[in-house]
Amino acid sequence: MHDLPQGILVVGQSGGPTTVMNASLAAVIQAAQEQPQAITKIYGLVHGIEGALNEAFIDLTNISRDELKQLETTPGAVLGSTRYKLTDAEFERVLDVFQKYGVRYFVYIGGNGSMWVCNHLGELAEQRGYDLRVAGVPKTVDNDLVGTDFSPGYPSAARFMALVTRDAGRDLEAMATFDDVVILESMGRNTGWLAAASALLKQNKDEAPHLVYVPEIPFDEDSFIGDVSGVHQRLGYCFVVVAEGLRDENGNFIGLSDAHKDSLGRPILHLSNGVGAYLAGRVRERLGLQTRCLRPGLIGRSLSECTTRFDRLAAHTAGTYAVIDLMRGHNQIMVALRHEFSVENIHSIGQAVLPLSDIHSHEKRLSHEYMNDAGNMTTQAFSDYALPLIGEVPPLVRLNALQVAKR
């Protein structure tokens, strides 16, 4: 056993919730309960790092195994989440609070912003000479954390996108005598991992989605209109998926002139009319086609019915190893997941330890090999990566019956 300080472990949740975020929390609590020689109590932060500022803690030390089991399957973030950006003075305040309470271990479940908080707090503690052990647990439906093969939360959200696209595509086929075009807007401010997932159940070129557009590829409206027109002329309808963060070649968001901004100065995409509605209007104006916009928004990250067992297992693994790695003497690290991407090894999940300094300032973008040369559809390489993540899906049927000849 490494020479470990004795004190309280604090765990928090940050950023957009997922259907498996609480599975990571349950795993952290359970693993911490098994380390009484180092961890004297387990506290939960109320609304993430804001809870530390306000000294708002929940005592999780004696949570029962039955409660933890139920927590694993509960969507959302039961401790409350946050997107608050700390000032330098507030970081000092957080560390003051941790020292006052005797906090020696800090585990934060979240995405890029959360890893930045972990890194900054760990460095500040080091500068002060205060022994605070810090670990980040990856969580994001955007799948944009570097260093980990995938992020917990993404597999279930990807499954949602694949299913809603396939099934709404069948709806459009049925209503092709009335509706011409459907534009489905997915989450994804800077990356197209979720938009790309919409094509995972596509069996041939005539099935939805017919077109997919992601933020990694500059968006050109004229090309888009030409693509939609071409599909509609061929099939009589067209199903399009666009990521909410589409940008033009100058980096400007498409159709978001009305967007408010958050505390980080970023446009709040869901408080604008959205790129989907904007492009639906452009299709109506330029092609005269009946166009419908679908915007599931946070439903795509919160629908527990779409949670995959694999995703829950991954989230639990990440939470467990955050504590184990701290007990092994690691500090200022993020747990990274390793997965053999094949159906045969679907439940084979390994883990690695990565320095937080290598994580927080980077973003994993959708590789160009995952999109075709035209920039409007995913490739087989993407399916090879992502299809094993979403679990088995019952197939749909198409009737092969012969049409009766007219009399």
Buried (B, 14 or more C-beta within 10 A) or exposed (E): EEEBEEBBBBBBBBBBBBBBBBBBBBBBBBBBBEBEEBBBBBBBBBBBBBBBBEEBBBEBBEBEEEEBEEBBBBBBBBBBBBBBBBEEEBBEBBBEBBBEBEBBBBBBBBBBBBBBBBBBBBBBBBEEEBBBBBBBBBBBBBBBBBBBBBBBBBBBBBBBBBBBBBEBBBBBBEBBEEBBBBBBBBBBBBBBBBBBBBBBBBEEEEBBBBBBBBBBBBBBBEBBBEBBBEBBEEBEBBBBBBBBBBBEEEEEBBBBEEBEEBEEEEBEBBEBBBBBBBBBBBBBEBBEBBBBBBBBBEEBBBBEEBBBEBBBBBBBBBBBBBBBBBBEEBBBBBBBBEBEBEEEEBEEBEBBBBBBBBBBEEEBBBEEEBBBEEBBBBBEEBBEBBBBBBBEEEEEEEEEEEEEEEE
